[in-house]
Amino acid sequence: MSSAEKVIIYTDGACSGNPGPGGWGALLEYKGKLKEICGGEAETTNNRMELTAAIEALNSLKRPSQVTLNTDSKYVMDGITKWMHSWKRNNWKTAAKKPVKNQDLWIALDEAIAAHDIEWNWVKGHAGIDGNEKADSLANQGMNEYR
């Protein structure tokens, strides 16, 4: 599969106060076409919005896809690449036997990734990366509806 046939996704979350009003945004690119999605909540956290951005982006895909998903969230990146396997094995408990925070969204993300072949990339936020900057703008747009 050529890189042009991959879906490239940039996701971001934003929160004013933590908790407080929050937003999520995602930029999807496929075969040169762009799709922008965003939303928000009145009372949430930054981590919940970061997770929601990835979930909503993946759930917006119409068929199983090859995906490169770019996030500036270490929480999402570490959760998906390092922690989730153990959480699932331990019935959604941490190594300290405590319930996983944001378990509902981690389960939703686990379900959202099932149909796709995903390459996860961490990107530095606010570093001039066009896709990440657009996702950040969309997250703020989603949050502004709840301020």
Salt bridges, closest charged atoms under 4 A:
GLU36 OE2 - LYS134 NZ 3.54
ASP78 OD1 - LYS82 NZ 3.37
ASP104 OD2 - ARG48 NH2 2.82
ASP110 OD2 - LYS88 NZ 3.08
GLU119 OE1 - LYS6 NZ 3.16
